[in-house]
Amino acid sequence: MNRRAPPDGMMHRPSCCDEERGFLLTEVLIAGLIAAIAIMAITHATIGGLLSSRVASRYDEAVARANSHLATLSATPLVASDRQGDEGAGYHWHIRVVTAGLVHPSRVLTAIPTGAVTLYRLSVSVSWTENGRSRTVQLDSARLSPVR
């Protein structure tokens, strides 16, 4: 067998540094720790996103319920009142109708019959408790109604 000598004429001897080594236990532990921290961060972000999505869904439903109450008020003659009740699914509603004053017919640009009209301020709030925290959606509006 013919071995070629290195160009400098010296024989190459294997040394301890030329051998392939594995990872040190410390390196493996640090890599595992970094991976665990990354997994915890991703899990935390995912759970936070899911909780935020649930809260947003509850807000959407509360707004829809408040809009429904406002639509009901528009379909009936307005009278100053303050009412509240439970709506189910953990929602509580509160409707407040307040007389804001009389408006002269010349200042009204609607199809209401001639004569004075009353301006009402409407406030509908829907509240619920989520994760021990009270949340509320409030819609405010104003409506004109003929004086009775």
N, CA and C of each residue as an Amber inpcrd file, in Angstrom:
protein
   444
   0.8270000  -1.1390000   0.0000000   0.0000000   0.0000000   0.0000000
   0.8890000   1.2240000   0.0000000   0.5560000   2.1250000  -0.8680000
   1.3850000   3.3100000  -1.0500000   0.6900000   4.5040000  -0.4170000
   1.2660000   5.0150000   0.6470000   0.7100000   6.1930000   1.3000000
   1.4380000   7.4020000   0.8160000   0.6780000   8.4100000   0.5710000
   1.3070000   9.6450000   0.1350000   1.5850000  10.4990000   1.3440000
   2.6740000  11.0940000   1.3400000   3.0560000  11.9520000   2.4420000
   2.4990000  13.3390000   2.2130000   2.1840000  14.0620000   3.2700000
   1.7210000  15.4240000   3.0910000   2.7770000  16.2530000   2.3880000
   2.3670000  17.3830000   1.7810000   3.3030000  18.1580000   0.9840000
   4.5340000  18.6330000   1.7500000   4.4140000  18.8020000   3.0400000
   5.5840000  19.2890000   3.7510000   6.5510000  18.1740000   4.0950000
   6.1890000  16.9440000   3.7080000   7.0880000  15.8220000   3.9180000
   6.9040000  15.1520000   5.2580000   6.0300000  15.6310000   6.1010000
   5.8330000  15.0250000   7.4020000   4.6150000  14.1160000   7.3360000
   4.6400000  13.1110000   8.0870000   3.4990000  12.2060000   8.1680000
   2.4370000  12.8500000   9.0460000   1.2260000  12.6750000   8.6600000
   0.1170000  13.2490000   9.4160000  -0.2870000  12.2610000  10.4940000
  -0.3120000  12.7350000  11.7030000  -0.7200000  11.9050000  12.8220000
  -2.0740000  12.3910000  13.3330000  -2.9800000  11.4970000  13.5760000
  -4.2420000  11.9250000  14.1690000  -4.0090000  12.4290000  15.5870000
  -4.6810000  13.5100000  15.9090000  -4.5720000  14.0410000  17.2640000
  -5.9450000  14.0190000  17.8970000  -6.0060000  14.3930000  19.1320000
  -7.2940000  14.3680000  19.8290000  -8.2620000  15.3970000  19.2440000
  -7.7300000  16.4470000  18.6600000  -8.6050000  17.5000000  18.1260000
  -9.1510000  17.1500000  16.7620000  -8.5680000  16.2020000  16.0720000
  -9.0330000  15.8210000  14.7460000 -10.1820000  14.8250000  14.7970000
 -10.3710000  14.1960000  15.9040000 -11.4440000  13.2160000  16.0120000
 -12.7890000  13.9310000  16.1060000 -13.8200000  13.3030000  15.5440000
 -15.1560000  13.8920000  15.6450000 -15.6660000  13.6820000  17.0490000
 -16.2150000  14.7490000  17.6020000 -16.7470000  14.6590000  18.9520000
 -18.2490000  14.8870000  18.8980000 -18.9920000  14.4560000  19.9050000
 -20.4190000  14.7120000  20.0450000 -20.6280000  16.0370000  20.7720000
 -21.8810000  16.3410000  21.0530000 -22.1920000  17.5630000  21.7850000
 -21.9540000  17.3330000  23.2680000 -21.5710000  18.3790000  23.9330000
 -21.4310000  18.3110000  25.3750000 -22.8150000  18.3190000  26.0120000
 -22.9230000  17.7730000  27.1930000 -24.1960000  17.7450000  27.9050000
 -24.7160000  19.1590000  28.1290000 -23.8430000  20.1030000  28.4150000
 -24.2370000  21.4930000  28.6220000 -24.8680000  22.0710000  27.3650000
 -24.3030000  21.7680000  26.2210000 -24.8490000  22.2700000  24.9570000
 -26.2410000  21.7010000  24.6930000 -26.4260000  20.4420000  24.9910000
 -27.7250000  19.8010000  24.7890000 -28.7620000  20.4020000  25.7390000
 -28.3700000  20.6320000  26.9870000 -29.2940000  21.2220000  27.9560000
 -29.6800000  22.6500000  27.5690000 -28.7400000  23.4360000  27.1200000
 -29.0340000  24.8160000  26.6970000 -29.9560000  24.8150000  25.4810000
 -29.7000000  23.9440000  24.5120000 -30.5690000  23.8520000  23.3330000
 -31.9860000  23.4410000  23.7420000 -32.1010000  22.5030000  24.6720000
 -33.4140000  22.0820000  25.1610000 -34.1340000  23.2140000  25.8790000
 -33.3960000  23.9900000  26.6640000 -33.9810000  25.1260000  27.3680000
 -34.4900000  26.1840000  26.3890000 -33.7180000  26.4760000  25.3750000
 -34.1410000  27.4480000  24.3510000 -35.3940000  26.9510000  23.6350000
 -35.4290000  25.6620000  23.3010000 -36.6100000  25.1000000  22.6330000
 -37.8310000  25.1630000  23.5440000 -37.6400000  24.8790000  24.8310000
 -38.7660000  24.9290000  25.7770000 -39.3050000  26.3490000  25.9150000
 -38.4230000  27.3370000  25.9750000 -38.8620000  28.7360000  26.0700000
 -39.6280000  29.1410000  24.8160000 -39.1420000  28.7190000  23.6520000
 -39.8240000  29.0420000  22.3940000 -41.2080000  28.3970000  22.3430000
 -41.3190000  27.1630000  22.7850000 -42.6190000  26.4770000  22.7830000
 -43.5770000  27.1510000  23.7550000 -43.0870000  27.5440000  24.9320000
 -43.9490000  28.2350000  25.8970000 -44.4410000  29.5670000  25.3350000
 -43.5650000  30.3020000  24.6520000 -43.9750000  31.5900000  24.0770000
 -45.0440000  31.3960000  23.0000000 -44.8690000  30.3970000  22.1620000
 -45.8510000  30.1250000  21.1010000 -47.1770000  29.6880000  21.7120000
 -47.1280000  28.8480000  22.7450000 -48.3480000  28.3980000  23.4110000
 -49.0660000  29.5680000  24.0640000 -48.3160000  30.4300000  24.7340000
 -48.9050000  31.6020000  25.3870000 -49.5800000  32.5120000  24.3570000
 -48.9220000  32.7450000  23.2420000 -49.4950000  33.5970000  22.1980000
 -50.7610000  32.9660000  21.6190000 -50.7660000  31.6660000  21.4310000
 -51.9360000  30.9780000  20.8870000 -53.1180000  31.0620000  21.8470000
 -52.8740000  30.8160000  23.1260000 -53.9480000  30.8980000  24.1160000
 -54.4780000  32.3290000  24.2120000 -53.5810000  33.3170000  24.1950000
 -54.0100000  34.7190000  24.2150000 -54.8700000  35.0610000  23.0150000
 -54.5030000  34.5630000  21.8590000 -55.3000000  34.7990000  20.6520000
 -56.6750000  34.1780000  20.7370000 -56.7540000  32.9740000  21.2820000
 -58.0510000  32.3090000  21.4310000 -58.9470000  33.0530000  22.4150000
 -58.3770000  33.5190000  23.5270000 -59.1700000  34.2750000  24.5010000
 -59.6390000  35.6050000  23.9090000 -58.7790000  36.2760000  23.1710000
 -59.1550000  37.5380000  22.5310000 -60.2710000  37.3180000  21.5140000
 -60.1920000  36.2250000  20.7970000 -61.2360000  35.9030000  19.8210000
 -62.5710000  35.6710000  20.5180000 -62.5610000  35.0120000  21.6560000
 -63.7980000  34.7680000  22.4140000 -64.3890000  36.0810000  22.9210000
 -63.5420000  36.9610000  23.4470000 -64.0230000  38.2520000  23.9500000
 -64.6070000  39.0700000  22.8020000 -63.9330000  39.0710000  21.6540000
 -64.4350000  39.8100000  20.4860000 -65.7880000  39.2610000  20.0370000
 -65.9470000  37.9540000  20.1040000 -67.2260000  37.3380000  19.7350000
 -68.3340000  37.7670000  20.6870000 -68.0200000  37.8440000  21.9770000
 -69.0220000  38.2950000  22.9560000 -69.3830000  39.7720000  22.7220000
 -68.3860000  40.6040000  22.3830000 -68.6700000  42.0110000  22.0720000
 -69.5810000  42.1080000  20.8450000 -69.3080000  41.3110000  19.8150000
 -70.1570000  41.3220000  18.6160000 -71.6020000  40.9730000  18.9720000
 -71.7630000  39.9550000  19.8020000 -73.1190000  39.5620000  20.1870000
 -73.7900000  40.6480000  21.0170000 -73.0480000  41.2900000  21.9070000
 -73.6170000  42.3620000  22.7360000 -74.0530000  43.5400000  21.8700000
 -73.2560000  43.8940000  20.8630000 -73.6290000  44.9850000  19.9500000
 -74.8880000  44.6120000  19.1700000 -74.9770000  43.3750000  18.7170000
 -76.1750000  42.9330000  17.9900000 -77.4140000  43.0030000  18.8910000
 -77.2660000  42.6080000  20.1460000 -78.3940000  42.6680000  21.0770000
 -78.7960000  44.1220000  21.3540000 -77.8230000  45.0100000  21.5300000
 -78.1210000  46.4260000  21.7720000 -78.8040000  47.0400000  20.5490000
 -78.3360000  46.7150000  19.3460000 -78.9840000  47.1990000  18.1200000
 -80.4260000  46.7130000  18.0290000 -80.6600000  45.4910000  18.4460000
 -82.0150000  44.9490000  18.4360000 -82.9280000  45.7420000  19.3770000
 -82.4130000  46.1000000  20.5480000 -83.2010000  46.9100000  21.4790000
 -83.4780000  48.3040000  20.9030000 -82.4770000  48.9020000  20.2370000
 -82.6920000  50.2110000  19.6080000 -83.7480000  50.1240000  18.5140000
 -83.7190000  49.0560000  17.7390000 -84.7140000  48.8820000  16.6770000
 -86.1120000  48.7390000  17.2730000 -86.2220000  48.0420000  18.3850000
 -87.5160000  47.8950000  19.0530000 -88.0270000  49.2510000  19.5310000
 -87.1360000  50.0810000  20.0530000 -87.5410000  51.4160000  20.5040000
 -88.0390000  52.2640000  19.3400000 -87.4340000  52.1050000  18.1770000
 -87.8380000  52.8930000  17.0110000 -89.2140000  52.4900000  16.5050000
 -89.6130000  51.2620000  16.7830000 -90.8870000  50.7620000  16.2750000
 -92.0500000  51.0860000  17.1990000 -91.7730000  51.6140000  18.3690000
 -92.8400000  51.9130000  19.3280000 -92.8290000  53.3960000  19.6650000
 -93.9650000  53.9310000  20.1280000 -93.9690000  55.3370000  20.5560000
 -93.0130000  55.5260000  21.7380000 -92.2620000  56.6080000  21.6910000
 -91.2700000  56.8420000  22.7400000 -91.8940000  57.5000000  23.9570000
 -91.4900000  57.0560000  25.1190000 -91.9100000  57.5970000  26.4010000
 -90.6740000  57.5720000  27.2920000 -90.4640000  58.6320000  28.0420000
 -89.3200000  58.6510000  28.9550000 -89.4300000  57.4650000  29.9140000
 -88.3600000  56.6890000  29.9950000 -88.3850000  55.5010000  30.8460000
 -86.9700000  55.0420000  31.1710000 -86.8890000  54.1400000  32.1320000
 -85.6170000  53.5370000  32.5380000 -85.9320000  52.0910000  32.8940000
 -85.5130000  51.1600000  32.0290000 -85.8370000  49.7420000  32.2170000
 -84.5740000  48.9120000  32.1260000 -84.6240000  47.7460000  32.7520000
 -83.5070000  46.8180000  32.6400000 -83.9880000  45.4000000  32.8650000
 -83.1730000  44.4440000  32.4620000 -83.5410000  43.0440000  32.6510000
 -82.4310000  42.1180000  32.1760000 -82.6370000  40.8470000  32.4070000
 -81.6830000  39.8290000  31.9510000 -82.1330000  39.2910000  30.6100000
 -81.1720000  39.0670000  29.7630000 -81.4760000  38.6410000  28.4110000
 -81.1430000  37.1740000  28.1610000 -80.4990000  36.5290000  29.0850000
 -80.0720000  35.1480000  28.8810000 -78.6350000  35.1100000  28.3730000
 -78.0260000  33.9540000  28.4680000 -76.6310000  33.7400000  28.0530000
 -75.6720000  34.6580000  28.8050000 -76.0900000  35.1100000  29.9840000
 -75.2210000  35.9430000  30.8050000 -75.2600000  37.4320000  30.4960000
 -76.1330000  37.8540000  29.5870000 -76.2270000  39.2710000  29.2150000
 -77.3090000  39.9720000  30.0370000 -77.0390000  41.2080000  30.3860000
 -77.9850000  42.0580000  31.1180000 -78.1480000  43.3460000  30.3070000
 -79.3930000  43.7810000  30.0820000 -79.6290000  44.9980000  29.2890000
 -80.1810000  46.1130000  30.1680000 -79.9210000  47.3410000  29.7270000
 -80.4350000  48.5310000  30.4150000 -80.7940000  49.5520000  29.3360000
 -82.0530000  49.9850000  29.3260000 -82.5380000  50.9660000  28.3400000
 -82.9640000  52.2120000  29.0820000 -82.4750000  53.3230000  28.6090000
 -82.8530000  54.6090000  29.2130000 -83.3090000  55.5530000  28.1030000
 -84.5310000  56.0750000  28.2510000 -85.0890000  57.0440000  27.3060000
 -85.3430000  58.3180000  28.0980000 -84.7080000  59.4110000  27.6660000
 -84.8040000  60.6880000  28.3750000 -85.3090000  61.7520000  27.4080000
 -86.2530000  62.5790000  27.8770000 -86.7290000  63.6990000  27.0700000
 -85.6490000  64.7720000  27.0510000 -85.2430000  65.1440000  25.8420000
 -84.1970000  66.1680000  25.7080000 -84.7890000  67.5440000  25.4700000
 -86.0530000  67.6190000  25.1030000 -86.6940000  68.9140000  24.9010000
 -87.6070000  68.9300000  23.6950000 -88.3720000  70.0330000  23.5830000
 -89.2560000  70.2300000  22.4370000 -88.4770000  70.8750000  21.2990000
 -88.8310000  70.4900000  20.0960000 -88.1890000  71.0510000  18.9080000
 -89.2780000  71.6940000  18.0580000 -89.0550000  72.9370000  17.6320000
 -90.0290000  73.6330000  16.7800000 -90.0410000  72.9760000  15.4020000
 -91.2310000  72.8360000  14.7870000 -91.3430000  72.1610000  13.4820000
 -90.4650000  72.7730000  12.3950000 -90.1840000  74.0600000  12.4470000
 -89.3750000  74.6800000  11.3970000 -87.9260000  74.1920000  11.4350000
 -87.5100000  73.5780000  12.5320000 -86.1280000  73.1060000  12.6660000
 -85.9880000  71.6230000  12.3470000 -87.1010000  70.9840000  11.9580000
 -87.0890000  69.5490000  11.6920000 -87.1060000  69.3210000  10.1900000
 -86.1890000  68.5290000   9.7000000 -86.1130000  68.2310000   8.2680000
 -86.4980000  66.7790000   8.0060000 -87.5920000  66.3260000   8.6020000
 -88.0380000  64.9490000   8.4060000 -89.4880000  64.9600000   7.9620000
 -90.0210000  63.7840000   7.7560000 -91.4100000  63.6410000   7.2820000
 -92.3950000  63.5410000   8.4360000 -92.0440000  64.0270000   9.5970000
 -92.9660000  64.0120000  10.7410000 -94.0490000  65.0580000  10.4770000
 -95.3090000  64.7430000  10.8050000 -96.3920000  65.7130000  10.5820000
 -96.0900000  67.0370000  11.2850000 -96.7020000  68.0890000  10.7570000
 -96.4730000  69.4160000  11.3300000 -96.8750000  69.4550000  12.7870000
 -96.2600000  70.3000000  13.5260000 -96.5000000  70.4150000  14.9590000
 -95.1870000  70.1990000  15.6860000 -95.2260000  70.5120000  16.9340000
 -94.0110000  70.3710000  17.7270000 -93.6460000  68.8930000  17.8910000
 -92.3950000  68.6470000  18.0020000 -91.9000000  67.2860000  18.2280000
 -90.9990000  67.2890000  19.4580000 -90.8620000  66.1360000  20.0570000
 -90.0020000  65.9810000  21.2220000 -88.7460000  65.2220000  20.8090000
 -87.6200000  65.7080000  21.2790000 -86.3560000  65.0200000  21.0470000
 -86.0850000  64.1170000  22.2420000 -85.8460000  62.8440000  21.9590000
 -85.5300000  61.8680000  23.0050000 -84.0910000  61.3940000  22.8320000
 -83.4140000  61.2500000  23.9340000 -82.0760000  60.6450000  23.9320000
 -82.2440000  59.2020000  24.4040000 -81.7470000  58.2830000  23.5960000
 -81.8620000  56.8610000  23.8980000 -80.4850000  56.3080000  24.2550000
 -80.4420000  55.4860000  25.2460000 -79.2000000  54.8330000  25.6430000
 -79.5030000  53.3710000  25.9290000 -78.8360000  52.4870000  25.2220000
 -79.0090000  51.0480000  25.4270000 -77.6460000  50.4770000  25.7800000
 -77.5750000  49.8060000  26.9050000 -76.3180000  49.1530000  27.2790000
 -76.5830000  47.6750000  27.5290000 -75.6320000  46.8700000  27.1230000
 -75.6700000  45.4320000  27.3500000 -74.3790000  45.0860000  28.0730000
 -74.4970000  44.4070000  29.2040000 -73.3130000  44.0650000  29.9840000
 -73.2700000  42.5760000  30.2750000 -72.0760000  42.0780000  30.5720000
 -71.8700000  40.6810000  30.9220000 -70.5570000  40.5750000  31.6900000
 -70.3560000  39.4430000  32.3260000 -69.1230000  39.2000000  33.0600000
 -68.3670000  38.0720000  32.3710000 -67.0920000  38.3150000  32.1440000
 -66.2520000  37.3230000  31.4810000 -64.9230000  37.2280000  32.2110000
 -64.5910000  36.0290000  32.6570000 -63.3460000  35.7810000  33.3980000
 -63.2250000  36.7090000  34.6070000 -64.3410000  36.9240000  35.2940000
 -64.3400000  37.7650000  36.4820000 -64.2760000  39.2580000  36.2040000
 -64.3600000  39.6350000  34.9550000 -64.2790000  41.0470000  34.5760000
 -65.5920000  41.4870000  33.9300000 -66.1420000  42.6040000  34.4130000
 -67.3890000  43.1290000  33.8710000 -67.1170000  43.9010000  32.5780000
 -67.9150000  43.6210000  31.5630000 -67.7740000  44.2990000  30.2670000
 -69.1180000  44.8790000  29.8640000 -69.0900000  46.0110000  29.1500000
 -70.3200000  46.6900000  28.7520000 -70.1830000  47.2800000  27.3570000
 -71.2700000  47.1790000  26.6080000 -71.3930000  47.8640000  25.3150000
 -72.5400000  48.8440000  25.4710000 -72.3320000  50.0900000  25.0750000
 -73.3980000  51.0920000  25.1760000 -73.5640000  51.7840000  23.8360000
 -74.8060000  51.8380000  23.3740000 -75.1540000  52.5500000  22.1480000
 -76.0590000  53.7180000  22.5160000 -75.7220000  54.8920000  22.0350000
 -76.5210000  56.0950000  22.2840000 -77.0740000  56.5970000  20.9670000
 -78.2940000  57.1320000  21.0230000 -78.9440000  57.6460000  19.8270000
 -79.9110000  58.7490000  20.2360000 -80.4700000  59.4170000  19.2480000
 -81.4930000  60.4340000  19.4860000 -82.6080000  60.2180000  18.4750000
 -83.8520000  60.4040000  18.9140000 -85.0040000  60.2230000  18.0340000
 -85.9850000  61.3690000  18.2640000 -86.7040000  61.6950000  17.2010000
 -87.7730000  62.6870000  17.2820000 -89.1060000  61.9390000  17.3090000
 -90.0360000  62.4880000  18.0760000 -91.3620000  61.8810000  18.1660000
 -92.3810000  63.0120000  18.2840000 -93.5480000  62.8870000  17.6200000
 -94.5620000  63.9400000  17.7420000 -94.9970000  64.0930000  19.1910000
 -95.3210000  65.3250000  19.5660000 -95.7950000  65.5960000  20.9230000
 -97.1940000  65.0420000  21.0230000 -97.4810000  64.3680000  22.1230000
 -98.8220000  63.8010000  22.3270000 -99.6200000  64.6480000  23.2450000
